[in-house]
Amino acid sequence: MYVQSLRNPKHKYCVLACMEPKPLLFLINSEVTEYKKTRPDLMAGQLEIDAAGHTFLNYDSWLDCTELHGYPLDQLEAEYNRDPKIVVGRLSEVLTARAIEVVKRSVTLPKRDIARILTALTLPGT
């Protein structure tokens, strides 16, 4: 998806964290920034994603669970309708469970968003 909320907007793999009341996304990065490497509170929210278990990736990457990126629902729907192939896969069950634990312990995410994400990620069929 094209993420405009970045300092340098670009296409990124994203993980849909929740839909209500608006879509919130975590980003997948190829590397952890030097700044985040020096901050234990931010490193605690970086989860390694193995390409072997996530075939949509070309190389091992990082799921950044420290910050959320809002995405307007109408734009998300328009992008999907234009190209359904933007949905490239799902996180493994193991990584989803790890993400839930990281979100529960987050010191960087607003508590209301933590509650929304935990509800969305623990719904049957998600």
Secondary structure, DSSP 8 states (H G I E B T S, - for coil): -EETTSSS-EE--EEEEE-SSS-EEEEEESS--HHHHT-HHHHTTEEEE-TTT-TT-SS-EEEEEEEEEE--HHHHHHHHHH-GGG------HHHHHHHHHHHHT-SSS-HHHHHHHHHHHTSTT-
